Amino acid sequence: MDWKVIKREWSVLVPSILETWPEADEAELLDLDGTRAALAAYLAEVTERSVEDIEDELSEWRTGGIPADIRMDALNDNVNITSSGRYIGAGEDVYDDDKAFGDDNEAEPPVGRG
């Protein structure tokens, strides 16, 4: 995840942060501004570990999965639809691609029944 997304979706990501760093406090996390520096400093303080160690863990955490609350958010729909378009061949209609399920207009007989 990009830090712009993390900052924008901060309140949705707090449960994931708490799951990874249970020493953190939800209210205190919600008071942070969502920047990497603020989160690293806070986590270093509550875990009593170095900022460098926390920075390494943050790098690993942000490459993990994106919570469904963010992925399914209406603001992300157009981005997801646009990015899925790269899997559709040139000249094909984005809304008519059913190659994974077969094409109703060009049905082939099942194997062994033709």
Secondary structure, DSSP 8 states (H G I E B T S, - for coil): --HHHHHHTHHHHHHHHHHH-TTS-HHHHHHS-S-HHHHHHHHHHHHT--HHHHHHHHHHHHTS---HHHHT-HHHHHHHHHHHGGGS-TT--GGG--TTT--GGG----TT--
